[in-house]
Amino acid sequence: MLDLKDPRLRITFFRKRFHLYQIPIRSQIPKDLLSSTADFLSVTTTSDEISIVNTVNVDPQGLDLDVKHEGPWSCFKLWGPMDLTLTGG
């Protein structure tokens, strides 16, 4: 159970905006999407796609690949002890 009164629990909102890119599975990931200037980078693969979340805004039109882009998004980080059985909903 998430105890919102727990003093160890806090939320940090990021000032930078986040971007989500989806590319076809088994594609070479464009190096622009893996920028070393990104404050945050997450690469996730499934059987259907590769998803990349970062703080770098790349124009998908300039890439030689079918890239879907969403964003910019606002994000936050939840700090503190959290039970691993928690789910959204």
HELIX and SHEET records of a PDB file:
HELIX    1   1 LYS A   31  LEU A   34  5                                   4    
HELIX    2   2 PRO A   60  GLY A   62  5                                   3    
SHEET    1   A 2 ARG A  10  PHE A  13  0                                        
SHEET    2   A 2 PHE A  76  TRP A  79 -1                                        
SHEET    1   B 4 LEU A  41  THR A  45  0                                        
SHEET    2   B 4 GLU A  49  ASN A  54 -1                                        
SHEET    3   B 4 PHE A  18  PRO A  24 -1                                        
SHEET    4   B 4 LYS A  68  TRP A  73 -1                                        
END                                                                             
